[in-house]
Amino acid sequence: MRSNQRIAVTGGPLLDPLASLLPAGHPRHLQGAWSMSDLEKIGAADRVLVLGAPQSCVDTVIALHDQGHRGAVRLVSPRGLLHAVRADVAPEAAERLAALRTAGRLDVCPGDVTGAAAYGDTFVVDILPRGRTLHSSERYDWIVSCT
């Protein structure tokens, strides 16, 4: 899927799998104690990768959408994301996520982050979809860690 925005989410332990793969302190890798106002730095067409706890990731996707982010969103987690938080998501948020999926702007892909590299202001992140033997590499403008 081609998009203006991609968001991927990993589940499991609340560890940032990219922390050991990327330079510490990169200004486009929001990690640790970031706030929703930090998301305002992300442009409407920037590609974004989000990692962390499922509910926080849903909140991040909705916050990005609310601030005018209109590109596609890709969520990647070892077990898929939405089934794990469906019962905890408010009905309004669930409807918004469903609308994003229907419009082709939200794609949920079970898998794992297997590698990453920073190239100036962008990142290339490798994702291995569950059940596959070949990974895909995609470029992101921002990484947001919800761990």
N, CA, C and O atoms as CSV, one atom per row, in Angstrom:
chain,resi,resn,atom,element,x,y,z
A,1,MET,N,N,0.837,-1.165,0.000
A,1,MET,CA,C,0.000,0.000,0.000
A,1,MET,C,C,0.890,1.239,0.000
A,1,MET,O,O,1.800,1.329,0.825
A,2,ARG,N,N,0.663,2.178,-0.880
A,2,ARG,CA,C,1.363,3.453,-0.903
A,2,ARG,C,C,0.595,4.405,-0.003
A,2,ARG,O,O,-0.635,4.373,0.030
A,3,SER,N,N,1.318,5.263,0.736
A,3,SER,CA,C,0.612,6.137,1.649
A,3,SER,C,C,1.432,7.352,2.003
A,3,SER,O,O,2.630,7.420,1.729
A,4,ASN,N,N,0.770,8.304,2.615
A,4,ASN,CA,C,1.434,9.486,3.148
A,4,ASN,C,C,1.831,9.261,4.591
A,4,ASN,O,O,2.722,9.944,5.096
A,5,GLN,N,N,1.200,8.332,5.258
A,5,GLN,CA,C,1.486,8.070,6.662
A,5,GLN,C,C,1.434,6.583,6.907
A,5,GLN,O,O,0.531,5.904,6.418
A,6,ARG,N,N,2.382,6.070,7.652
A,6,ARG,CA,C,2.339,4.664,8.032
A,6,ARG,C,C,2.613,4.599,9.518
A,6,ARG,O,O,3.528,5.244,10.031
A,7,ILE,N,N,1.821,3.827,10.185
A,7,ILE,CA,C,2.031,3.638,11.609
A,7,ILE,C,C,2.067,2.144,11.858
A,7,ILE,O,O,1.178,1.412,11.424
A,8,ALA,N,N,3.075,1.703,12.543
A,8,ALA,CA,C,3.184,0.291,12.880
A,8,ALA,C,C,3.296,0.175,14.385
A,8,ALA,O,O,3.874,1.044,15.038
A,9,VAL,N,N,2.761,-0.866,14.926
A,9,VAL,CA,C,2.752,-1.044,16.365
A,9,VAL,C,C,3.199,-2.446,16.705
A,9,VAL,O,O,2.745,-3.410,16.088
A,10,THR,N,N,4.084,-2.574,17.679
A,10,THR,CA,C,4.455,-3.905,18.135
A,10,THR,C,C,3.854,-4.139,19.502
A,10,THR,O,O,3.699,-3.203,20.287
A,11,GLY,N,N,3.510,-5.394,19.793
A,11,GLY,CA,C,2.969,-5.743,21.097
A,11,GLY,C,C,4.032,-6.428,21.922
A,11,GLY,O,O,5.227,-6.225,21.707
A,12,GLY,N,N,3.599,-7.234,22.860
A,12,GLY,CA,C,4.548,-7.941,23.709
A,12,GLY,C,C,5.062,-7.048,24.817
A,12,GLY,O,O,4.373,-6.111,25.221
A,13,PRO,N,N,6.271,-7.320,25.324
A,13,PRO,CA,C,6.811,-6.527,26.407
A,13,PRO,C,C,6.924,-5.068,25.986
A,13,PRO,O,O,7.146,-4.755,24.817
A,14,LEU,N,N,6.766,-4.186,26.964
A,14,LEU,CA,C,6.810,-2.768,26.663
A,14,LEU,C,C,8.248,-2.288,26.524
A,14,LEU,O,O,8.721,-1.474,27.317
A,15,LEU,N,N,8.927,-2.793,25.525
A,15,LEU,CA,C,10.285,-2.396,25.208
A,15,LEU,C,C,10.286,-1.813,23.811
A,15,LEU,O,O,9.525,-2.254,22.950
A,16,ASP,N,N,11.135,-0.828,23.580
A,16,ASP,CA,C,11.247,-0.241,22.255
A,16,ASP,C,C,12.262,-1.063,21.470
A,16,ASP,O,O,13.460,-0.964,21.734
A,17,PRO,N,N,11.810,-1.880,20.503
A,17,PRO,CA,C,12.746,-2.735,19.778
A,17,PRO,C,C,13.717,-1.948,18.908
A,17,PRO,O,O,14.716,-2.501,18.448
A,18,LEU,N,N,13.443,-0.681,18.678
A,18,LEU,CA,C,14.341,0.126,17.853
A,18,LEU,C,C,15.399,0.853,18.676
A,18,LEU,O,O,16.327,1.427,18.106
A,19,ALA,N,N,15.281,0.843,19.998
A,19,ALA,CA,C,16.221,1.574,20.844
A,19,ALA,C,C,17.662,1.139,20.608
A,19,ALA,O,O,18.571,1.969,20.647
A,20,SER,N,N,17.881,-0.143,20.364
A,20,SER,CA,C,19.250,-0.618,20.149
A,20,SER,C,C,19.668,-0.536,18.683
A,20,SER,O,O,20.832,-0.773,18.361
A,21,LEU,N,N,18.735,-0.206,17.793
A,21,LEU,CA,C,19.035,-0.185,16.364
A,21,LEU,C,C,19.259,1.219,15.807
A,21,LEU,O,O,19.855,1.377,14.742
A,22,LEU,N,N,18.787,2.231,16.517
A,22,LEU,CA,C,18.849,3.605,16.019
A,22,LEU,C,C,19.685,4.481,16.945
A,22,LEU,O,O,19.856,4.158,18.120
A,23,PRO,N,N,20.208,5.596,16.418
A,23,PRO,CA,C,20.996,6.496,17.261
A,23,PRO,C,C,20.147,7.083,18.393
A,23,PRO,O,O,18.996,7.463,18.177
A,24,ALA,N,N,20.709,7.153,19.580
A,24,ALA,CA,C,20.002,7.722,20.729
A,24,ALA,C,C,19.782,9.218,20.506
A,24,ALA,O,O,20.655,9.912,19.987
A,25,GLY,N,N,18.620,9.698,20.900
A,25,GLY,CA,C,18.335,11.120,20.844
A,25,GLY,C,C,17.980,11.679,19.483
A,25,GLY,O,O,17.970,12.898,19.309
A,26,HIS,N,N,17.687,10.824,18.510
A,26,HIS,CA,C,17.304,11.326,17.188
A,26,HIS,C,C,16.034,12.164,17.347
A,26,HIS,O,O,15.079,11.699,17.969
A,27,PRO,N,N,15.992,13.399,16.798
A,27,PRO,CA,C,14.846,14.287,17.026
A,27,PRO,C,C,13.525,13.789,16.438
A,27,PRO,O,O,12.463,14.268,16.836
A,28,ARG,N,N,13.565,12.852,15.512
A,28,ARG,CA,C,12.329,12.335,14.922
A,28,ARG,C,C,11.948,10.966,15.486
A,28,ARG,O,O,11.063,10.295,14.957
A,29,HIS,N,N,12.613,10.561,16.551
A,29,HIS,CA,C,12.251,9.325,17.255
A,29,HIS,C,C,11.745,9.741,18.630
A,29,HIS,O,O,12.536,9.922,19.555
A,30,LEU,N,N,10.429,9.895,18.767
A,30,LEU,CA,C,9.829,10.294,20.038
A,30,LEU,C,C,9.767,9.069,20.935
A,30,LEU,O,O,9.078,8.094,20.634
A,31,GLN,N,N,10.493,9.133,22.035
A,31,GLN,CA,C,10.518,8.012,22.970
A,31,GLN,C,C,10.594,8.546,24.379
A,31,GLN,O,O,10.915,9.716,24.588
A,32,GLY,N,N,10.302,7.700,25.348
A,32,GLY,CA,C,10.335,8.143,26.737
A,32,GLY,C,C,9.132,9.002,27.062
A,32,GLY,O,O,8.001,8.640,26.737
A,33,ALA,N,N,9.364,10.135,27.700
A,33,ALA,CA,C,8.283,11.003,28.172
A,33,ALA,C,C,7.916,12.048,27.126
A,33,ALA,O,O,8.221,13.229,27.290
A,34,TRP,N,N,7.261,11.615,26.048
A,34,TRP,CA,C,6.779,12.577,25.059
A,34,TRP,C,C,5.319,12.889,25.364
A,34,TRP,O,O,4.639,12.124,26.047
A,35,SER,N,N,4.844,14.026,24.847
A,35,SER,CA,C,3.459,14.429,25.087
A,35,SER,C,C,2.722,14.537,23.755
A,35,SER,O,O,3.337,14.501,22.690
A,36,MET,N,N,1.410,14.668,23.826
A,36,MET,CA,C,0.615,14.809,22.610
A,36,MET,C,C,1.032,16.058,21.836
A,36,MET,O,O,0.925,16.082,20.610
A,37,SER,N,N,1.503,17.088,22.524
A,37,SER,CA,C,1.951,18.295,21.810
A,37,SER,C,C,3.179,18.000,20.947
A,37,SER,O,O,3.413,18.692,19.956
A,38,ASP,N,N,3.970,16.980,21.311
A,38,ASP,CA,C,5.105,16.584,20.473
A,38,ASP,C,C,4.636,16.053,19.128
A,38,ASP,O,O,5.350,16.170,18.132
A,39,LEU,N,N,3.434,15.467,19.092
A,39,LEU,CA,C,2.896,14.942,17.840
A,39,LEU,C,C,2.624,16.064,16.838
A,39,LEU,O,O,2.567,15.820,15.633
A,40,GLU,N,N,2.456,17.295,17.332
A,40,GLU,CA,C,2.193,18.429,16.443
A,40,GLU,C,C,3.371,18.720,15.520
A,40,GLU,O,O,3.198,19.392,14.503
A,41,LYS,N,N,4.556,18.233,15.849
A,41,LYS,CA,C,5.737,18.412,14.989
A,41,LYS,C,C,5.642,17.556,13.730
A,41,LYS,O,O,6.331,17.814,12.744
A,42,ILE,N,N,4.795,16.548,13.768
A,42,ILE,CA,C,4.654,15.614,12.654
A,42,ILE,C,C,3.761,16.242,11.591
A,42,ILE,O,O,2.636,16.648,11.880
A,43,GLY,N,N,4.257,16.319,10.376
A,43,GLY,CA,C,3.504,16.915,9.278
A,43,GLY,C,C,2.362,16.032,8.804
A,43,GLY,O,O,2.352,14.823,9.036
A,44,ALA,N,N,1.402,16.657,8.134
A,44,ALA,CA,C,0.202,15.941,7.676
A,44,ALA,C,C,0.520,14.809,6.709
A,44,ALA,O,O,-0.240,13.844,6.630
A,45,ALA,N,N,1.616,14.901,5.978
A,45,ALA,CA,C,1.953,13.875,4.987
A,45,ALA,C,C,3.121,12.989,5.421
A,45,ALA,O,O,3.545,12.119,4.660
A,46,ASP,N,N,3.650,13.195,6.637
A,46,ASP,CA,C,4.784,12.399,7.103
A,46,ASP,C,C,4.368,10.955,7.354
A,46,ASP,O,O,3.248,10.682,7.785
A,47,ARG,N,N,5.282,10.044,7.078
A,47,ARG,CA,C,5.071,8.623,7.399
A,47,ARG,C,C,5.544,8.414,8.827
A,47,ARG,O,O,6.612,8.890,9.214
A,48,VAL,N,N,4.738,7.696,9.613
A,48,VAL,CA,C,5.013,7.541,11.034
A,48,VAL,C,C,4.932,6.077,11.432
A,48,VAL,O,O,4.033,5.354,11.003
A,49,LEU,N,N,5.876,5.649,12.255
A,49,LEU,CA,C,5.889,4.310,12.841
A,49,LEU,C,C,5.640,4.482,14.331
A,49,LEU,O,O,6.339,5.248,14.994
A,50,VAL,N,N,4.641,3.768,14.866
A,50,VAL,CA,C,4.317,3.851,16.291
A,50,VAL,C,C,4.548,2.488,16.920
A,50,VAL,O,O,4.097,1.472,16.392
A,51,LEU,N,N,5.248,2.463,18.045
A,51,LEU,CA,C,5.555,1.223,18.770
A,51,LEU,C,C,4.995,1.297,20.175
A,51,LEU,O,O,4.977,2.376,20.766
A,52,GLY,N,N,4.536,0.183,20.733
A,52,GLY,CA,C,4.199,0.166,22.142
A,52,GLY,C,C,2.906,-0.499,22.508
A,52,GLY,O,O,2.422,-1.392,21.812
A,53,ALA,N,N,2.339,-0.040,23.635
A,53,ALA,CA,C,1.122,-0.611,24.201
A,53,ALA,C,C,-0.063,-0.333,23.283
A,53,ALA,O,O,-0.235,0.796,22.824
A,54,PRO,N,N,-0.886,-1.351,23.009
A,54,PRO,CA,C,-1.973,-1.187,22.045
A,54,PRO,C,C,-2.895,-0.002,22.303
A,54,PRO,O,O,-3.189,0.745,21.370
A,55,GLN,N,N,-3.364,0.200,23.541
A,55,GLN,CA,C,-4.292,1.302,23.797
A,55,GLN,C,C,-3.618,2.648,23.529
A,55,GLN,O,O,-4.238,3.547,22.961
A,56,SER,N,N,-2.356,2.793,23.934
A,56,SER,CA,C,-1.633,4.043,23.667
A,56,SER,C,C,-1.468,4.275,22.179
A,56,SER,O,O,-1.522,5.412,21.710
A,57,CYS,N,N,-1.268,3.204,21.440
A,57,CYS,CA,C,-1.115,3.333,19.988
A,57,CYS,C,C,-2.415,3.765,19.336
A,57,CYS,O,O,-2.404,4.585,18.418
A,58,VAL,N,N,-3.539,3.223,19.800
A,58,VAL,CA,C,-4.839,3.651,19.282
A,58,VAL,C,C,-5.028,5.133,19.571
A,58,VAL,O,O,-5.463,5.884,18.697
A,59,ASP,N,N,-4.707,5.562,20.785
A,59,ASP,CA,C,-4.819,6.977,21.144
A,59,ASP,C,C,-3.934,7.841,20.250
A,59,ASP,O,O,-4.327,8.940,19.858
A,60,THR,N,N,-2.747,7.346,19.929
A,60,THR,CA,C,-1.826,8.092,19.069
A,60,THR,C,C,-2.373,8.222,17.661
A,60,THR,O,O,-2.310,9.301,17.073
A,61,VAL,N,N,-2.916,7.130,17.105
A,61,VAL,CA,C,-3.502,7.167,15.759
A,61,VAL,C,C,-4.628,8.188,15.709
A,61,VAL,O,O,-4.711,8.978,14.769
A,62,ILE,N,N,-5.496,8.174,16.718
A,62,ILE,CA,C,-6.621,9.107,16.748
A,62,ILE,C,C,-6.127,10.540,16.920
A,62,ILE,O,O,-6.653,11.450,16.280
A,63,ALA,N,N,-5.120,10.759,17.776
A,63,ALA,CA,C,-4.583,12.109,17.965
A,63,ALA,C,C,-3.961,12.638,16.672
A,63,ALA,O,O,-4.149,13.806,16.333
A,64,LEU,N,N,-3.229,11.798,15.953
A,64,LEU,CA,C,-2.658,12.218,14.669
A,64,LEU,C,C,-3.766,12.589,13.688
A,64,LEU,O,O,-3.682,13.611,13.006
A,65,HIS,N,N,-4.794,11.765,13.619
A,65,HIS,CA,C,-5.917,12.043,12.722
A,65,HIS,C,C,-6.597,13.366,13.112
A,65,HIS,O,O,-6.937,14.169,12.244
A,66,ASP,N,N,-6.793,13.586,14.417
A,66,ASP,CA,C,-7.441,14.814,14.896
A,66,ASP,C,C,-6.642,16.069,14.554
A,66,ASP,O,O,-7.219,17.139,14.360
A,67,GLN,N,N,-5.323,15.941,14.479
A,67,GLN,CA,C,-4.510,17.122,14.168
A,67,GLN,C,C,-4.357,17.341,12.661
A,67,GLN,O,O,-3.620,18.231,12.237
A,68,GLY,N,N,-5.040,16.544,11.861
A,68,GLY,CA,C,-5.042,16.772,10.424
A,68,GLY,C,C,-4.182,15.826,9.620
A,68,GLY,O,O,-3.995,16.028,8.420
A,69,HIS,N,N,-3.661,14.808,10.250
A,69,HIS,CA,C,-2.860,13.808,9.543
A,69,HIS,C,C,-3.796,12.976,8.690
A,69,HIS,O,O,-4.687,12.320,9.228
A,70,ARG,N,N,-3.622,12.981,7.366
A,70,ARG,CA,C,-4.595,12.349,6.475
A,70,ARG,C,C,-4.037,11.195,5.655
A,70,ARG,O,O,-4.722,10.700,4.760
A,71,GLY,N,N,-2.847,10.764,5.924
A,71,GLY,CA,C,-2.279,9.644,5.167
A,71,GLY,C,C,-2.730,8.305,5.709
A,71,GLY,O,O,-3.489,8.233,6.675
A,72,ALA,N,N,-2.250,7.238,5.071
A,72,ALA,CA,C,-2.575,5.882,5.513
A,72,ALA,C,C,-1.801,5.531,6.772
A,72,ALA,O,O,-0.714,6.056,7.012
A,73,VAL,N,N,-2.362,4.653,7.562
A,73,VAL,CA,C,-1.784,4.205,8.829
A,73,VAL,C,C,-1.570,2.707,8.725
A,73,VAL,O,O,-2.468,1.975,8.309
A,74,ARG,N,N,-0.396,2.252,9.099
A,74,ARG,CA,C,-0.131,0.812,9.138
A,74,ARG,C,C,0.289,0.430,10.541
A,74,ARG,O,O,1.291,0.932,11.050
A,75,LEU,N,N,-0.468,-0.455,11.171
A,75,LEU,CA,C,-0.171,-0.948,12.518
A,75,LEU,C,C,0.402,-2.350,12.399
A,75,LEU,O,O,-0.204,-3.219,11.774
A,76,VAL,N,N,1.556,-2.572,12.990
A,76,VAL,CA,C,2.198,-3.885,12.952
A,76,VAL,C,C,2.463,-4.321,14.386
A,76,VAL,O,O,3.089,-3.597,15.161
A,77,SER,N,N,1.981,-5.508,14.730
A,77,SER,CA,C,2.246,-6.070,16.053
A,77,SER,C,C,2.350,-7.586,15.919
A,77,SER,O,O,1.821,-8.150,14.962
A,78,PRO,N,N,3.011,-8.248,16.842
A,78,PRO,CA,C,3.173,-9.698,16.732
A,78,PRO,C,C,1.852,-10.455,16.591
A,78,PRO,O,O,1.786,-11.443,15.860
A,79,ARG,N,N,0.803,-10.007,17.276
A,79,ARG,CA,C,-0.481,-10.723,17.236
A,79,ARG,C,C,-1.576,-9.928,16.534
A,79,ARG,O,O,-2.746,-10.298,16.630
A,80,GLY,N,N,-1.245,-8.871,15.849
A,80,GLY,CA,C,-2.266,-7.947,15.356
A,80,GLY,C,C,-2.572,-7.014,16.504
A,80,GLY,O,O,-2.188,-7.304,17.637
A,81,LEU,N,N,-3.227,-5.938,16.266
A,81,LEU,CA,C,-3.419,-4.968,17.336
A,81,LEU,C,C,-4.860,-4.865,17.789
A,81,LEU,O,O,-5.136,-4.974,18.983
A,82,LEU,N,N,-5.762,-4.664,16.890
A,82,LEU,CA,C,-7.103,-4.246,17.272
A,82,LEU,C,C,-7.852,-5.290,18.067
A,82,LEU,O,O,-8.640,-4.927,18.940
A,83,HIS,N,N,-7.643,-6.586,17.806
A,83,HIS,CA,C,-8.355,-7.603,18.575
A,83,HIS,C,C,-7.969,-7.554,20.046
A,83,HIS,O,O,-8.775,-7.911,20.906
A,84,ALA,N,N,-6.748,-7.118,20.350
A,84,ALA,CA,C,-6.266,-7.094,21.724
A,84,ALA,C,C,-6.875,-5.948,22.528
A,84,ALA,O,O,-6.946,-6.029,23.755
A,85,VAL,N,N,-7.311,-4.890,21.863
A,85,VAL,CA,C,-7.830,-3.733,22.591
A,85,VAL,C,C,-9.296,-3.452,22.290
A,85,VAL,O,O,-9.863,-2.498,22.824
A,86,ARG,N,N,-9.914,-4.265,21.447
A,86,ARG,CA,C,-11.293,-3.993,21.006
A,86,ARG,C,C,-12.234,-3.753,22.184
A,86,ARG,O,O,-13.042,-2.825,22.133
A,87,ALA,N,N,-12.155,-4.558,23.239
A,87,ALA,CA,C,-13.069,-4.407,24.371
A,87,ALA,C,C,-12.784,-3.137,25.170
A,87,ALA,O,O,-13.679,-2.610,25.831
A,88,ASP,N,N,-11.546,-2.642,25.118
A,88,ASP,CA,C,-11.166,-1.467,25.894
A,88,ASP,C,C,-11.299,-0.156,25.119
A,88,ASP,O,O,-11.099,0.914,25.694
A,89,VAL,N,N,-11.627,-0.216,23.840
A,89,VAL,CA,C,-11.734,0.986,23.024
A,89,VAL,C,C,-13.154,1.529,23.119
A,89,VAL,O,O,-14.126,0.785,22.981
A,90,ALA,N,N,-13.263,2.831,23.356
A,90,ALA,CA,C,-14.575,3.471,23.409
A,90,ALA,C,C,-15.275,3.285,22.062
A,90,ALA,O,O,-14.614,3.248,21.024
A,91,PRO,N,N,-16.612,3.168,22.069
A,91,PRO,CA,C,-17.337,2.956,20.810
A,91,PRO,C,C,-17.018,4.011,19.744
A,91,PRO,O,O,-16.890,3.677,18.566
A,92,GLU,N,N,-16.889,5.273,20.145
A,92,GLU,CA,C,-16.567,6.325,19.177
A,92,GLU,C,C,-15.200,6.090,18.545
A,92,GLU,O,O,-15.041,6.250,17.334
A,93,ALA,N,N,-14.212,5.711,19.357
A,93,ALA,CA,C,-12.870,5.443,18.836
A,93,ALA,C,C,-12.890,4.227,17.916
A,93,ALA,O,O,-12.231,4.224,16.876
A,94,ALA,N,N,-13.647,3.191,18.294
A,94,ALA,CA,C,-13.746,1.993,17.454
A,94,ALA,C,C,-14.361,2.332,16.097
A,94,ALA,O,O,-13.919,1.820,15.069
A,95,GLU,N,N,-15.375,3.190,16.092
A,95,GLU,CA,C,-15.994,3.614,14.836
A,95,GLU,C,C,-15.004,4.392,13.972
A,95,GLU,O,O,-14.975,4.223,12.753
A,96,ARG,N,N,-14.196,5.241,14.599
A,96,ARG,CA,C,-13.205,6.021,13.854
A,96,ARG,C,C,-12.144,5.108,13.257
A,96,ARG,O,O,-11.735,5.298,12.111
A,97,LEU,N,N,-11.694,4.118,14.027
A,97,LEU,CA,C,-10.717,3.166,13.506
A,97,LEU,C,C,-11.307,2.361,12.349
A,97,LEU,O,O,-10.640,2.134,11.340
A,98,ALA,N,N,-12.555,1.934,12.500
A,98,ALA,CA,C,-13.220,1.184,11.428
A,98,ALA,C,C,-13.351,2.040,10.173
A,98,ALA,O,O,-13.177,1.538,9.062
A,99,ALA,N,N,-13.657,3.324,10.338
A,99,ALA,CA,C,-13.777,4.230,9.186
A,99,ALA,C,C,-12.430,4.396,8.491
A,99,ALA,O,O,-12.367,4.440,7.262
A,100,LEU,N,N,-11.357,4.487,9.266
A,100,LEU,CA,C,-10.015,4.594,8.670
A,100,LEU,C,C,-9.676,3.324,7.895
A,100,LEU,O,O,-9.098,3.396,6.810
A,101,ARG,N,N,-10.030,2.168,8.440
A,101,ARG,CA,C,-9.774,0.896,7.737
A,101,ARG,C,C,-10.593,0.809,6.462
A,101,ARG,O,O,-10.075,0.414,5.418
A,102,THR,N,N,-11.861,1.174,6.536
A,102,THR,CA,C,-12.741,1.128,5.366
A,102,THR,C,C,-12.232,2.044,4.262
A,102,THR,O,O,-12.314,1.707,3.081
A,103,ALA,N,N,-11.713,3.190,4.643
A,103,ALA,CA,C,-11.203,4.155,3.668
A,103,ALA,C,C,-9.822,3.775,3.134
A,103,ALA,O,O,-9.270,4.475,2.285
A,104,GLY,N,N,-9.264,2.668,3.629
A,104,GLY,CA,C,-7.942,2.249,3.179
A,104,GLY,C,C,-6.815,3.036,3.810
A,104,GLY,O,O,-5.686,3.012,3.319
A,105,ARG,N,N,-7.109,3.730,4.888
A,105,ARG,CA,C,-6.094,4.546,5.554
A,105,ARG,C,C,-5.530,3.885,6.805
A,105,ARG,O,O,-4.617,4.427,7.429
A,106,LEU,N,N,-6.057,2.731,7.180
A,106,LEU,CA,C,-5.542,1.977,8.320
A,106,LEU,C,C,-5.415,0.526,7.906
A,106,LEU,O,O,-6.391,-0.101,7.494
A,107,ASP,N,N,-4.208,-0.002,8.018
A,107,ASP,CA,C,-3.929,-1.397,7.702
A,107,ASP,C,C,-3.320,-2.028,8.946
A,107,ASP,O,O,-2.362,-1.489,9.502
A,108,VAL,N,N,-3.855,-3.154,9.391
A,108,VAL,CA,C,-3.337,-3.861,10.553
A,108,VAL,C,C,-2.619,-5.102,10.057
A,108,VAL,O,O,-3.212,-5.935,9.372
A,109,CYS,N,N,-1.343,-5.228,10.399
A,109,CYS,CA,C,-0.519,-6.337,9.918
A,109,CYS,C,C,0.186,-6.995,11.095
A,109,CYS,O,O,1.016,-6.352,11.739
A,110,PRO,N,N,-0.120,-8.270,11.402
A,110,PRO,CA,C,0.649,-8.958,12.434
A,110,PRO,C,C,2.074,-9.215,11.939
A,110,PRO,O,O,2.269,-9.649,10.804
A,111,GLY,N,N,3.053,-8.952,12.777
A,111,GLY,CA,C,4.440,-9.162,12.409
A,111,GLY,C,C,5.387,-8.575,13.433
A,111,GLY,O,O,4.968,-8.172,14.518
A,112,ASP,N,N,6.663,-8.525,13.091
A,112,ASP,CA,C,7.697,-8.026,13.997
A,112,ASP,C,C,8.633,-7.070,13.275
A,112,ASP,O,O,8.878,-7.205,12.076
A,113,VAL,N,N,9.154,-6.099,14.024
A,113,VAL,CA,C,10.220,-5.238,13.524
A,113,VAL,C,C,11.512,-6.035,13.606
A,113,VAL,O,O,11.871,-6.529,14.675
A,114,THR,N,N,12.220,-6.166,12.474
A,114,THR,CA,C,13.432,-6.985,12.451
A,114,THR,C,C,14.707,-6.188,12.217
A,114,THR,O,O,15.805,-6.728,12.353
A,115,GLY,N,N,14.581,-4.927,11.871
A,115,GLY,CA,C,15.765,-4.109,11.637
A,115,GLY,C,C,15.368,-2.677,11.373
A,115,GLY,O,O,14.211,-2.388,11.067
A,116,ALA,N,N,16.346,-1.766,11.493
A,116,ALA,CA,C,16.083,-0.356,11.235
A,116,ALA,C,C,17.391,0.382,11.058
A,116,ALA,O,O,18.427,-0.028,11.580
A,117,ALA,N,N,17.334,1.485,10.309
A,117,ALA,CA,C,18.489,2.359,10.123
A,117,ALA,C,C,17.985,3.779,9.920
A,117,ALA,O,O,16.923,3.998,9.339
A,118,ALA,N,N,18.761,4.737,10.406
A,118,ALA,CA,C,18.440,6.150,10.217
A,118,ALA,C,C,19.256,6.685,9.052
A,118,ALA,O,O,20.448,6.401,8.929
A,119,TYR,N,N,18.598,7.463,8.198
A,119,TYR,CA,C,19.236,8.115,7.056
A,119,TYR,C,C,18.825,9.575,7.079
A,119,TYR,O,O,17.809,9.940,6.487
A,120,GLY,N,N,19.598,10.415,7.752
A,120,GLY,CA,C,19.243,11.829,7.874
A,120,GLY,C,C,17.950,11.982,8.653
A,120,GLY,O,O,17.862,11.587,9.816
A,121,ASP,N,N,16.941,12.563,8.001
A,121,ASP,CA,C,15.652,12.794,8.652
A,121,ASP,C,C,14.654,11.666,8.448
A,121,ASP,O,O,13.483,11.817,8.796
A,122,THR,N,N,15.084,10.543,7.895
A,122,THR,CA,C,14.164,9.432,7.691
A,122,THR,C,C,14.748,8.143,8.265
A,122,THR,O,O,15.930,8.062,8.600
A,123,PHE,N,N,13.894,7.160,8.365
A,123,PHE,CA,C,14.270,5.845,8.868
A,123,PHE,C,C,13.817,4.797,7.859
A,123,PHE,O,O,12.792,4.973,7.200
A,124,VAL,N,N,14.559,3.727,7.736
A,124,VAL,CA,C,14.103,2.560,6.991
A,124,VAL,C,C,13.950,1.449,8.026
A,124,VAL,O,O,14.892,1.119,8.746
A,125,VAL,N,N,12.752,0.884,8.087
A,125,VAL,CA,C,12.437,-0.130,9.092
A,125,VAL,C,C,12.008,-1.402,8.373
A,125,VAL,O,O,11.185,-1.362,7.458
A,126,ASP,N,N,12.570,-2.527,8.792
A,126,ASP,CA,C,12.242,-3.839,8.239
A,126,ASP,C,C,11.175,-4.491,9.110
A,126,ASP,O,O,11.281,-4.503,10.337
A,127,ILE,N,N,10.150,-5.030,8.464
A,127,ILE,CA,C,9.058,-5.698,9.161
A,127,ILE,C,C,8.883,-7.085,8.553
A,127,ILE,O,O,8.815,-7.235,7.333
A,128,LEU,N,N,8.812,-8.093,9.412
A,128,LEU,CA,C,8.567,-9.466,8.984
A,128,LEU,C,C,7.120,-9.817,9.317
A,128,LEU,O,O,6.803,-10.053,10.483
A,129,PRO,N,N,6.224,-9.857,8.310
A,129,PRO,CA,C,4.833,-10.223,8.579
A,129,PRO,C,C,4.743,-11.661,9.103
A,129,PRO,O,O,5.479,-12.537,8.649
A,130,ARG,N,N,3.856,-11.893,10.040
A,130,ARG,CA,C,3.680,-13.216,10.639
A,130,ARG,C,C,3.324,-14.230,9.548
A,130,ARG,O,O,2.479,-13.973,8.691
A,131,GLY,N,N,3.983,-15.375,9.602
A,131,GLY,CA,C,3.732,-16.430,8.644
A,131,GLY,C,C,4.504,-16.288,7.337
A,131,GLY,O,O,4.349,-17.113,6.437
A,132,ARG,N,N,5.322,-15.267,7.223
A,132,ARG,CA,C,6.090,-15.047,5.995
A,132,ARG,C,C,7.572,-15.255,6.273
A,132,ARG,O,O,8.007,-15.212,7.424
A,133,THR,N,N,8.341,-15.479,5.217
A,133,THR,CA,C,9.783,-15.641,5.376
A,133,THR,C,C,10.555,-14.450,4.820
A,133,THR,O,O,11.756,-14.328,5.062
A,134,LEU,N,N,9.885,-13.574,4.079
A,134,LEU,CA,C,10.533,-12.383,3.533
A,134,LEU,C,C,10.020,-11.147,4.244
A,134,LEU,O,O,8.814,-10.976,4.424
A,135,HIS,N,N,10.948,-10.280,4.648
A,135,HIS,CA,C,10.545,-9.044,5.305
A,135,HIS,C,C,10.314,-7.951,4.262
A,135,HIS,O,O,10.742,-8.067,3.114
A,136,SER,N,N,9.637,-6.899,4.682
A,136,SER,CA,C,9.473,-5.726,3.828
A,136,SER,C,C,10.180,-4.558,4.498
A,136,SER,O,O,10.175,-4.443,5.724
A,137,SER,N,N,10.780,-3.706,3.708
A,137,SER,CA,C,11.469,-2.513,4.210
A,137,SER,C,C,10.673,-1.295,3.768
A,137,SER,O,O,10.319,-1.158,2.597
A,138,GLU,N,N,10.398,-0.419,4.717
A,138,GLU,CA,C,9.651,0.789,4.408
A,138,GLU,C,C,10.304,1.988,5.065
A,138,GLU,O,O,10.970,1.875,6.094
A,139,ARG,N,N,10.092,3.157,4.437
A,139,ARG,CA,C,10.653,4.412,4.927
A,139,ARG,C,C,9.615,5.126,5.781
A,139,ARG,O,O,8.433,5.161,5.441
A,140,TYR,N,N,10.068,5.691,6.890
A,140,TYR,CA,C,9.224,6.465,7.802
A,140,TYR,C,C,9.917,7.783,8.103
A,140,TYR,O,O,11.145,7.854,8.154
A,141,ASP,N,N,9.124,8.824,8.302
A,141,ASP,CA,C,9.669,10.129,8.656
A,141,ASP,C,C,9.784,10.310,10.157
A,141,ASP,O,O,10.621,11.077,10.631
A,142,TRP,N,N,8.943,9.602,10.911
A,142,TRP,CA,C,8.925,9.713,12.362
A,142,TRP,C,C,8.714,8.324,12.971
A,142,TRP,O,O,8.087,7.454,12.367
A,143,ILE,N,N,9.249,8.139,14.176
A,143,ILE,CA,C,8.958,6.959,14.984
A,143,ILE,C,C,8.467,7.468,16.336
A,143,ILE,O,O,9.116,8.304,16.964
A,144,VAL,N,N,7.311,6.956,16.782
A,144,VAL,CA,C,6.745,7.327,18.080
A,144,VAL,C,C,6.673,6.071,18.920
A,144,VAL,O,O,6.004,5.108,18.547
A,145,SER,N,N,7.356,6.074,20.048
A,145,SER,CA,C,7.349,4.934,20.954
A,145,SER,C,C,6.380,5.191,22.096
A,145,SER,O,O,6.520,6.168,22.832
A,146,CYS,N,N,5.405,4.317,22.239
A,146,CYS,CA,C,4.397,4.438,23.310
A,146,CYS,C,C,4.728,3.486,24.456
A,146,CYS,O,O,3.821,3.057,25.169
A,147,THR,N,N,5.971,3.152,24.649
A,147,THR,CA,C,6.359,2.210,25.704
A,147,THR,C,C,6.609,2.901,27.008
A,147,THR,O,O,6.944,2.250,27.998
